[in-house]
Amino acid sequence: MKFKFEILKKDKNSYARTGKMYTNHGKVETPIFMPVGTNATVKAITPEELEELGAQIILNNTYHLYMRPGMDIISKFGGTQKFMNWNKPILTDSGGFQVFSLAALRKIKEDGVEFNSHIDGSKHFFTPEKVIGIQETINSDIMMMLDICPPYPSEKKYVEKVTKLSNKWGALALKARKSDNALFGIAQGGMYKDLRKMAIEELSAMDFDGIALGGLSVGEPNDLMYEMLEYTAPLLPIDKPHYLMGVGTPEDLLIGVKNGIDMFDCVIPTRNGRNGMAFTSRGTISIKNKQYTEDMSPLDDQCQCYTCRNYSKAYIRHLFKAKEILAARLLSYHNLYFFLKLMEKIRASIAEDRFLEFKKSFLIKYNGG
Amino acid sequence: MKFKFEILKKDKNSYARTGKMYTNHGKVETPIFMPVGTNATVKAITPEELEELGAQIILNNTYHLYMRPGMDIISKFGGTQKFMNWNKPILTDSGGFQVFSLAALRKIKEDGVEFNSHIDGSKHFFTPEKVIGIQETINSDIMMMLDICPPYPSEKKYVEKVTKLSNKWGALALKARKSDNALFGIAQGGMYKDLRKMAIEELSAMDFDGIALGGLSVGEPNDLMYEMLEYTAPLLPIDKPHYLMGVGTPEDLLIGVKNGIDMFDCVIPTRNGRNGMAFTSRGTISIKNKQYTEDMSPLDDQCQCYTCRNYSKAYIRHLFKAKEILAARLLSYHNLYFFLKLMEKIRASIAEDRFLEFKKSFLIKYNGG
């Protein structure tokens, strides 16, 4: 089927909106947070648990799956959904971000990017067309174009060059698509507003199913990230889904939604969970802290998740100190619940025209007010 | 309540029997395999999954819990059941085995054993009375007496000395008990039949609720282990539960049951699972092997467990190679299912007077016949 996006409700007092995406593997209500399943698994969590948590769509990493297990195997299974036992929508990134953050000896050429694998050093060449082919093998419901993500800080000249090249690659990606899977463009432009605007204008004129903001939250100060976001997000074509890639904290999600972002993904609920951090309605806590040694209360007394209904901070701290896998499970589960529940509350607040109020009261409590 | 054991059915052609143990946290059908939850968690598995797997009783390690999180915390929770969210029976070992296998600088004295913690080097002294107190704080349904486990090989003179001392400690343990939790004796004796006999005779005359065989599967050749087991197990008092500690493989369980063993515990389903080994009806496989790279079949096509109903060898191998936590979860789950299902089949075969047949046909298939 052809991908479709419909806007259900627009907030009166901000750019926030609720919507619905229709994909080959089902509907997705926006704004949405997508748990990251890099290696065709959301770390420490089963697909059944993801459903229980209310996850509607997850992300797979093209670069990682291309390297391991490789496309022969994924192809044999007819995509990652069957491979990993997840029957709902999947979004894949293009691999571009990993090439520029993980791989070695990368070399940008006019028609693609050459690099060495971070796993075995083997040499590879990604082109806009090739990464579409890979994503069609993965059979992801939403594919991303190959782009070049400039690091922070970068000279304007360099950013301009790679942003223009990215846009050119976007057009090639669209031409290369053979499936009816959705394909999103990625607007780069670094921290330069005119380049961001140029990128969005060019991509908006193309036949993408959605537009993403790439190259934010790549090391720049938070204030600058928010400034760029607030300038850029409202420029995105109103009738298409807006995706803020690789972001972020609960604050980031709220500010993103306020500016019209519909989709987010980030590793922090699971990665920070494995490192002993829990997100709670009163801010984050580190379960490593000595103060929790004998604490019989749950991670968040306002949370109804499996972890909080059954386990104490003292127990989770004990598991964490003893390096038990169950610590990673319980913390990852709780954090994903926190993020997915936050998005559910955001959607409800937009539907009821009280998003800004919700945002304010959430942040006051979250920041210890 | 007072611990009770009843024998339901005795096999006509072997020492095998089925029975039922009544503990403070419920009934346990024997013969039983007890998953090991060293740090108050069966590694990578939740209590709900244990119930789903049919686990009736699990083991906690006294030594580990005493070291971390410590008895102050366990006491605050009223035992490990509440601490770890497991409401069924728990058996605790005495800590003796860990003192002799993990701890440093141990020194056996007439009234106990001095040692240094393997975690922080701190100095400790375990007495027969103290470890009963610890186990009563843990509130385990079945406690074990402090014993001395001689390594293999050991001089007869040494084995005789520590076996006699262990028996003396057994009498002190019984005197120290203040709860109605069950208390089992542990018969040592190394690889010396007369010492084994002596140990069992002395312990049988005491008021233990069950008797365990300790000091087997400690590095001796398999044949010798089986020889000692076949000689020793039938000497155990018929009306009390017989527990073979720290054992073992599926073959070991079958041979144990044949000789009248009612209870087993071992880390191999979970530890070997984490290391990439799966137990199947046709023997063990290593998921690391290249031959499984594109294998779309489950770990065991005759297995109905969650892992086998949903995942392929190729996917689990991929997870294992990518060091994903889900690999440990899926393999541990499958292996525990295999062990617990084996015990269920053993109980059914005894009830239907076809245990030796079952044993034979299981082993023919398991050993590739």
Chai-1 contact restraints between the chains, C-beta under 6 A:
chainA,res_idxA,chainB,res_idxB,connection_type,confidence,min_distance_angstrom,max_distance_angstrom,comment,restraint_id
A,N39,B,A322,contact,1.0,0.0,6.0,A-B,restraint_1
A,N39,B,E324,contact,1.0,0.0,6.0,A-B,restraint_2
A,T41,B,E324,contact,1.0,0.0,6.0,A-B,restraint_3
A,T41,B,L326,contact,1.0,0.0,6.0,A-B,restraint_4
A,K43,B,I325,contact,1.0,0.0,6.0,A-B,restraint_5
A,A44,B,I325,contact,1.0,0.0,6.0,A-B,restraint_6
A,P69,B,H318,contact,1.0,0.0,6.0,A-B,restraint_7
A,I73,B,E294,contact,1.0,0.0,6.0,A-B,restraint_8
A,I73,B,A314,contact,1.0,0.0,6.0,A-B,restraint_9
A,K76,B,E294,contact,1.0,0.0,6.0,A-B,restraint_10
A,F83,B,Y315,contact,1.0,0.0,6.0,A-B,restraint_11
A,N85,B,N310,contact,1.0,0.0,6.0,A-B,restraint_12
A,E294,B,I73,contact,1.0,0.0,6.0,A-B,restraint_13
A,E294,B,K76,contact,1.0,0.0,6.0,A-B,restraint_14
A,N310,B,N85,contact,1.0,0.0,6.0,A-B,restraint_15
A,A314,B,I73,contact,1.0,0.0,6.0,A-B,restraint_16
A,Y315,B,F83,contact,1.0,0.0,6.0,A-B,restraint_17
A,H318,B,P69,contact,1.0,0.0,6.0,A-B,restraint_18
A,L319,B,T41,contact,1.0,0.0,6.0,A-B,restraint_19
A,A322,B,N39,contact,1.0,0.0,6.0,A-B,restraint_20
A,E324,B,N39,contact,1.0,0.0,6.0,A-B,restraint_21
A,E324,B,T41,contact,1.0,0.0,6.0,A-B,restraint_22
A,I325,B,K43,contact,1.0,0.0,6.0,A-B,restraint_23
A,I325,B,A44,contact,1.0,0.0,6.0,A-B,restraint_24
A,I325,B,I325,contact,1.0,0.0,6.0,A-B,restraint_25
A,I325,B,A328,contact,1.0,0.0,6.0,A-B,restraint_26
A,L326,B,T41,contact,1.0,0.0,6.0,A-B,restraint_27
A,A328,B,I325,contact,1.0,0.0,6.0,A-B,restraint_28
